[in-house]
Amino acid sequence: MKKITIAIDGFSSCGKSTMAKDLAREIGYIYIDSGAMYRAVTLYCLRHGLFHGDEVDTDRLKTALPHIDIAFKLNPETGKPQTYLDGALVEDDIRTLAVSSKVSIVAALGFVREAMVSLQQQMGREKGIVMDGRDIGTTVFPDAELKIFVTASPEIRAQRRYDELQAKGEKGSYEEILENVKERDRIDTSRAVSPLRKADDAIELDNSHMTISEQKEWLAARFRKAAGAE
């Protein structure tokens, strides 16, 4: 079976990361969370006072960006990768509503996307990877052998995000999260640089009403076909 590149794109809170992590673990591939990279940059901006309302101090960020270290390390207990920012574990910190409400602003900056895409392409040079994000199949790996585009209704995605925050004991109202989901959709699909869109050769997956096991089965079948196992 040949090694391939798997690109999973789609809207926020569709469960792309969980889906990609599980698939990578089951087939023995390396998982790269591109969204976590943009979230880490956003967290850096928040911690260093680079936000002024919904505007980013781009001059300071341009100066800092080459020195921001983003890395992934496997958690020995779960076997899943975790995000590190400048050597510190930030996996939970980058998933907060504060970061979620600002990440699309940072991700829309051309110089940030250019730096992250370059880093992602370096990570995926040897194939045998699963990467999820917003522009993996269109910009980062346009020649990926398997491209999946994941979608679900905003209401269902907001409920998933709300449940996730509740499980962590974090505050957040469903209405606020729903507005955040819709605003992120608007920004992601309308930005000038690498807007979120379904690649022409991507397979769409609407997981609004799918169980986790149904989703895994669906993905496994697409992987086997793309990798030449069927």
C-alpha positions as CSV (number, residue, x, y, z in Angstrom):
1,M,0.0,0.0,0.0
2,K,1.5,3.3,-1.0
3,K,2.0,6.2,1.4
4,I,-0.3,9.2,0.6
5,T,-1.1,12.6,1.9
6,I,-4.5,13.1,3.4
7,A,-6.0,16.6,3.5
8,I,-9.0,17.3,5.6
9,D,-10.6,20.7,5.3
10,G,-13.9,22.2,6.5
11,F,-15.7,24.6,8.8
12,S,-14.9,25.2,12.4
13,S,-16.2,22.8,15.1
14,C,-16.9,20.0,12.6
15,G,-14.7,17.6,14.5
16,K,-12.0,17.7,11.9
17,S,-9.1,17.4,14.3
18,T,-10.6,14.5,16.3
19,M,-11.4,12.7,13.0
20,A,-7.9,13.3,11.6
21,K,-6.1,12.3,14.8
22,D,-8.1,9.0,15.0
23,L,-7.5,8.2,11.4
24,A,-3.8,8.9,11.6
25,R,-3.4,6.7,14.7
26,E,-5.4,3.8,13.1
27,I,-3.3,3.8,9.9
28,G,0.0,4.6,11.4
29,Y,0.4,8.1,9.8
30,I,1.7,11.4,11.3
31,Y,-1.0,13.8,12.3
32,I,-0.5,17.6,11.9
33,D,-3.1,20.0,13.3
34,S,-2.7,23.1,11.1
35,G,-5.5,24.9,13.0
36,A,-3.5,24.5,16.3
37,M,-0.7,26.4,14.6
38,Y,-2.9,29.4,13.9
39,R,-4.4,29.1,17.4
40,A,-0.9,29.1,18.9
41,V,0.0,32.3,17.0
42,T,-3.3,33.9,18.2
43,L,-2.5,32.9,21.8
44,Y,0.9,34.5,21.4
45,C,-0.8,37.7,20.3
46,L,-3.2,37.7,23.2
47,R,-0.5,37.1,25.7
48,H,1.8,39.8,24.3
49,G,-0.9,42.5,23.9
50,L,-0.8,42.5,20.1
51,F,-4.6,42.8,19.8
52,H,-6.3,46.2,19.8
53,G,-10.0,45.3,19.6
54,D,-10.3,43.2,16.5
55,E,-7.1,44.6,15.0
56,V,-3.7,43.0,15.2
57,D,-0.4,45.0,15.6
58,T,1.0,43.5,12.3
59,D,4.3,45.3,12.6
60,R,5.0,43.7,16.0
61,L,3.7,40.3,14.8
62,K,5.8,40.4,11.7
63,T,8.9,41.0,13.8
64,A,8.0,38.3,16.3
65,L,6.8,35.6,13.9
66,P,10.2,34.2,12.9
67,H,11.0,33.6,16.5
68,I,7.7,32.0,17.6
69,D,8.3,28.2,18.1
70,I,5.4,25.9,17.4
71,A,5.9,22.2,17.9
72,F,3.9,19.0,18.4
73,K,4.8,16.3,20.8
74,L,3.1,13.0,21.5
75,N,1.3,12.6,24.8
76,P,2.7,9.2,26.0
77,E,-0.5,8.4,27.8
78,T,-3.0,9.1,25.1
79,G,-0.7,8.6,22.0
80,K,-2.1,11.9,20.6
81,P,0.0,15.0,19.7
82,Q,-0.2,18.1,21.8
83,T,0.7,21.7,20.9
84,Y,3.6,23.5,22.4
85,L,4.3,27.2,22.1
86,D,7.8,28.4,22.8
87,G,8.5,25.2,24.7
88,A,5.3,25.3,26.9
89,L,2.3,23.0,26.6
90,V,-0.7,25.1,25.4
91,E,-3.1,22.4,24.1
92,D,-5.9,23.5,26.5
93,D,-5.0,27.2,26.3
94,I,-5.5,27.4,22.5
95,R,-9.0,25.8,22.7
96,T,-10.5,28.5,24.8
97,L,-13.3,30.8,23.5
98,A,-11.0,33.8,23.8
99,V,-8.7,32.2,21.2
100,S,-11.5,30.9,19.1
101,S,-13.0,34.4,18.8
102,K,-9.7,35.9,17.5
103,V,-8.1,33.1,15.5
104,S,-9.8,33.8,12.2
105,I,-8.5,37.4,12.3
106,V,-4.9,36.1,12.7
107,A,-5.4,33.4,10.1
108,A,-6.6,36.0,7.5
109,L,-3.2,37.8,7.6
110,G,-1.3,36.9,4.5
111,F,2.2,36.9,6.1
112,V,1.0,34.6,8.8
113,R,-0.5,32.1,6.3
114,E,2.6,32.2,4.2
115,A,4.8,31.3,7.2
116,M,2.4,28.6,8.4
117,V,2.0,27.0,4.9
118,S,5.7,26.9,4.5
119,L,6.1,25.1,7.8
120,Q,3.3,22.7,7.0
121,Q,4.7,21.8,3.7
122,Q,8.1,21.1,5.3
123,M,6.3,18.8,7.8
124,G,4.6,16.8,5.0
125,R,7.4,16.4,2.6
126,E,7.7,12.6,3.2
127,K,4.0,11.8,2.8
128,G,2.3,9.4,5.2
129,I,0.6,12.3,7.0
130,V,-2.9,13.5,7.8
131,M,-3.4,17.2,8.1
132,D,-6.6,19.2,8.8
133,G,-7.4,22.8,8.5
134,R,-9.0,25.3,6.1
135,D,-6.8,25.3,3.0
136,I,-4.9,22.1,3.1
137,G,-6.4,20.6,0.0
138,T,-6.4,23.9,-1.9
139,T,-3.2,25.6,-0.9
140,V,-0.9,23.5,1.3
141,F,-1.2,20.2,-0.5
142,P,-3.1,20.7,-3.7
143,D,-1.7,17.3,-5.0
144,A,-2.9,15.3,-1.9
145,E,-4.1,11.9,-3.0
146,L,-7.1,12.1,-0.6
147,K,-9.0,15.3,0.1
148,I,-12.0,15.4,2.5
149,F,-14.2,18.5,3.0
150,V,-16.2,18.4,6.2
151,T,-19.3,20.3,6.9
152,A,-22.3,20.4,9.4
153,S,-24.9,23.0,10.2
154,P,-23.9,26.0,12.4
155,E,-26.3,25.0,15.1
156,I,-24.9,21.5,15.4
157,R,-21.4,22.8,15.4
158,A,-22.2,25.3,18.1
159,Q,-23.8,22.6,20.2
160,R,-20.7,20.4,19.9
161,R,-18.5,23.3,20.9
162,Y,-20.7,24.2,23.8
163,D,-20.7,20.6,25.1
164,E,-16.9,20.5,24.8
165,L,-16.5,23.6,26.9
166,Q,-19.0,22.3,29.5
167,A,-17.1,19.1,29.8
168,K,-13.9,21.1,30.5
169,G,-15.8,23.1,33.1
170,E,-15.4,26.3,31.1
171,K,-18.0,29.0,30.8
172,G,-19.8,30.0,27.5
173,S,-23.3,30.4,26.3
174,Y,-24.7,28.5,23.4
175,E,-25.9,31.8,21.7
176,E,-22.5,33.4,22.0
177,I,-20.8,30.3,20.6
178,L,-23.3,30.1,17.7
179,E,-22.5,33.7,16.8
180,N,-18.8,33.0,17.0
181,V,-19.2,30.0,14.7
182,K,-21.2,32.0,12.1
183,E,-18.7,34.9,12.3
184,R,-15.7,32.5,11.8
185,D,-17.5,31.0,8.8
186,R,-17.9,34.5,7.3
187,I,-14.3,35.4,7.9
188,D,-12.9,32.1,6.7
189,T,-14.9,32.0,3.5
190,S,-14.4,35.7,2.6
191,R,-10.8,36.3,3.4
192,A,-8.5,37.4,0.5
193,V,-5.8,34.9,1.2
194,S,-6.6,31.2,0.9
195,P,-10.3,31.4,1.7
196,L,-12.1,28.3,2.9
197,R,-13.5,26.4,0.0
198,K,-14.0,22.8,-1.2
199,A,-11.3,21.7,-3.6
200,D,-12.7,20.6,-6.9
201,D,-11.5,17.0,-6.3
202,A,-12.4,16.8,-2.6
203,I,-15.0,14.4,-1.2
204,E,-17.7,16.2,0.9
205,L,-18.6,14.7,4.3
206,D,-21.6,16.2,6.1
207,N,-21.3,14.7,9.5
208,S,-24.3,16.5,11.0
209,H,-26.1,13.3,11.9
210,M,-23.3,10.7,11.8
211,T,-22.1,8.7,14.7
212,I,-18.3,8.5,15.4
213,S,-18.2,4.9,14.3
214,E,-20.1,5.7,11.1
215,Q,-17.7,8.5,10.4
216,K,-14.6,6.2,11.0
217,E,-16.0,3.6,8.7
218,W,-16.6,6.1,6.0
219,L,-13.1,7.6,6.3
220,A,-11.4,4.2,6.4
221,A,-13.1,3.1,3.1
222,R,-12.0,6.3,1.4
223,F,-8.4,5.8,2.7
224,R,-8.2,2.2,1.4
225,K,-9.4,3.3,-2.0
226,A,-7.0,6.3,-2.2
227,A,-4.0,4.2,-1.0
228,G,-4.7,1.4,-3.5
229,A,-5.8,-1.2,-1.0
230,E,-9.0,-1.8,-2.9
